[in-house]
């Protein structure tokens, strides 16, 4: 049955990414040298959206893409994939049936911007300064590690990760990373 095969492929990819998450958590505690290379964020985001597609379809959530052509960033593709997957997964969990998640890519000067917005309830301003702390979660059953790990990865890549309000009324998570062509774009060790 093709749908069973597709579900098993999603389970396998999720397990592999779970291993990646554990490795990322260890990297936060024990940062070291990494293999850095130019990363095509548009291709990476397309892959994340393919992975998240079955869940979005099942929950009847619309996923909109606003993916402008962007230059590569210098980094670790697996870690940046984890960041994008965490942000998209969180957005999908925040919305109800019939609402939308928007994933956007654009350039802003010498930065590539990845933005994940949703039409959910947004992030309570009272908890925004704690949202990237380890083990802090506002979601029942959440570990409070996804945003913490994502924040660490983005910071090590010389970027920023911010949370704010989306024009659609929900949350907006914005990642800004230096283009690979920018002098000194190498992430901090």
C-alpha positions in Angstrom: 0.0 0.0 0.0 1.6 3.3 -1.1 0.2 5.3 1.8 1.7 2.8 4.3 5.1 3.1 2.6 4.9 6.9 2.7 4.0 6.8 6.4 6.9 4.5 7.1 9.3 6.8 5.1 8.0 9.7 7.3 8.6 7.7 10.5 12.1 6.8 9.3 13.0 10.4 8.5 11.5 11.5 11.8 13.7 9.0 13.7 16.8 10.1 11.8 15.9 13.7 12.7 15.3 12.7 16.3 18.9 11.4 16.4 20.0 14.7 14.9 18.1 16.6 17.6 19.9 14.6 20.3 23.2 15.4 18.6 22.2 19.0 18.4 21.5 19.1 22.1 24.9 17.6 22.8 26.4 20.2 20.5 24.8 23.0 22.5 26.5 21.7 25.6 29.7 20.8 23.8 30.3 23.0 20.8 33.3 22.1 18.7 34.5 22.2 15.1 31.9 21.5 12.4 32.1 20.9 8.7 30.9 24.1 7.1 29.8 24.5 3.5 27.5 26.7 1.5 23.9 25.7 2.2 21.0 26.2 -0.2 18.2 27.3 2.2 15.6 27.2 -0.4 16.2 23.5 -1.2 16.5 22.8 2.6 13.1 24.6 3.2 11.5 22.7 0.3 12.6 19.4 2.0 11.3 20.5 5.4 7.9 21.3 3.8 7.8 18.0 2.0 8.5 16.3 5.4 5.8 18.3 7.1 3.3 18.0 4.3 1.5 14.8 5.4 0.9 16.3 8.9 -0.4 19.6 7.4 -2.7 17.7 5.1 -4.0 15.5 7.9 -4.7 18.5 10.1 -6.2 20.4 7.1 -3.7 23.3 7.6 -2.7 25.3 4.6 1.0 25.8 4.1 1.9 28.8 1.9 5.4 29.3 0.5 6.9 32.7 -0.2 10.3 31.5 -1.2 12.3 34.1 -3.0 15.7 33.1 -4.6 18.4 33.7 -1.9 22.1 33.3 -1.9 23.6 30.4 0.1 24.6 30.7 3.8 27.7 29.1 5.3 26.9 26.4 7.7 26.0 22.9 8.7 23.0 21.8 6.5 21.8 19.2 9.0 21.6 21.7 11.9 19.9 24.3 9.8 17.4 21.7 8.6 16.7 21.0 12.3 16.0 24.7 12.9 13.6 25.0 9.9 11.8 21.7 10.9 11.4 22.8 14.5 9.9 26.2 13.5 7.5 24.7 10.9 6.5 21.9 13.3 5.8 24.4 16.1 3.7 26.5 13.7 1.7 23.5 12.5 1.0 22.6 16.2 -0.1 26.1 17.0 -2.9 26.4 14.3 -6.3 24.9 14.0 -8.0 23.3 11.1 -8.5 25.8 8.2 -5.7 28.1 9.4 -2.5 28.7 7.6 1.3 28.6 8.1 3.5 30.8 5.9 7.1 30.0 5.3 9.1 32.8 3.6 12.6 33.3 2.4 14.1 36.6 1.4 17.3 38.6 1.5 17.8 41.6 3.7 21.1 43.3 2.9 23.8 40.8 3.6 21.5 38.4 5.4 19.2 35.6 4.4 15.9 35.7 6.3 13.8 32.6 7.0 10.4 33.5 8.5 7.8 31.1 9.7 4.4 32.7 10.5 1.1 31.2 11.6 -2.5 32.2 12.2 -2.6 30.6 15.6 -3.0 32.3 19.0 0.5 33.8 18.9 3.1 33.8 21.7 2.0 35.5 24.9 4.2 38.6 25.4 4.6 37.6 29.1 6.6 34.5 28.1 8.6 35.8 25.0 11.8 36.4 26.9 11.7 32.8 28.2 10.7 31.0 25.1 14.3 30.1 24.1 15.3 28.8 27.6 15.9 25.0 27.9 12.9 23.0 29.1 10.5 26.0 28.9 7.3 25.0 27.0 3.8 26.4 26.8 2.6 23.3 25.0 1.3 20.3 26.9 3.6 17.3 26.1 6.4 19.6 24.8 10.0 19.1 25.9 11.0 22.8 25.7 14.1 21.8 23.8 13.2 22.5 20.1 13.5 26.3 20.4 16.4 26.2 22.8 18.4 24.0 20.4 17.3 26.1 17.4 18.4 29.3 19.1 21.8 27.8 19.8 22.3 26.5 16.3 21.3 29.9 14.8 23.6 31.8 17.2 26.6 29.5 16.3 25.9 30.2 12.7 26.4 34.0 13.3 22.7 34.6 13.1 19.7 35.7 15.1 16.4 34.1 16.0 13.5 36.3 17.1 9.8 35.8 18.0 7.1 38.4 17.4 3.6 38.9 16.1 2.6 37.8 12.6 0.5 40.1 10.4 -1.9 37.1 10.2 -2.5 37.4 14.0 -0.4 34.5 15.2 3.3 34.1 15.9 6.3 35.0 13.7 9.7 33.4 14.1 12.4 35.1 12.1 15.9 33.7 11.5 18.6 35.9 10.0 21.8 34.3 8.8 24.8 35.9 7.0 25.2 35.1 3.3 28.1 32.8 2.6 29.7 35.5 0.5 29.9 38.0 3.4 33.5 38.3 4.7 33.7 36.8 8.2 30.5 34.8 7.8 32.0 31.8 9.5 30.1 30.7 12.5 31.6 31.1 16.0 33.1 27.8 17.3 
